[in-house]
Amino acid sequence: MAHIKGQQRMALLSALVKAVADVEGIDEVQVGWVARHLREAGLITQAGRGRGAAHMSNADAANLLIGVNAATSAKDGSVSVLAYRSLPCGKADLRRADKMALAFSKGTTFGESLEALIELGRHKDNELSRLEEELFRSSHYFEGVISGEFQQLCEIHRAKIDEIIYSEITFSRPYRNVSVLIQDQASQGVKGSVIADEAEPIATVEFWDHRAKWPVSGDRDERVRISFRTILAVGSILTN
């Protein structure tokens, strides 16, 4: 997998916990309990208190997101993080998202891919992140736009990115797997052209362990979905 050069770590764990709770709309105390168990298991960096407290890395943020969204409980967090992080990518269909090859490629683990996405989502203040730019470039929404206009239009439309691009990261259990879907959301482009194939995925990615067997004892399949809005929120808090 191609590595993306990281930026300086800046956010403390408390800020990361609040950012995840706010963007996902869940209890901050619940996220905090997950973070505490992961830190005690050595899956989130810890060092000192106050000004000497550890600053969070992409790996720390990825582990917290997995623990919050894939585990059945805070105590189960470390087991789930290790299991989901190691899931290999078995499918990476990047039809209009070749730039995403930095984050998604067959054989790459989900942990590596999630860290790469978070790095792409980093941005300072009101700057456009590389993830936002690459999502917009992959969409039919900006077809016909000359290169000189593209950056300006991206900055104008970034506030409604969810209306232009549909994205989801789905964590499934008890059979552990993760799927990623990106596709056009708008029916018309910025120039008024019709997006005829809006339902055609921009990218579909699947992570699973082909050696694992579906549990035969239960008839329940649970799924938790987040969007790239969470990735962008986490990337922002890590940078600012």
Secondary structure, DSSP 8 states (H G I E B T S, - for coil): -----------BHHHHHHHHHHHHT--HHHHHHHHHHHHHTTSS----SGGGS-B--HHHHHHHHHHHHH-SSSTTHHHHHHHHHT-BEEEEEESS-GGGGGT--TT-BHHHHHHHHHHHT---TT---HHHHHHHHHSGGGTT--HHHHHHHHHHHGGGHHHHEEEEEEEEETTTEEEEEEEE--SB-TTS-B-TTTTSEEEEEEEE-TT----SS----EEEEE-HHHHHHHHHHHH-
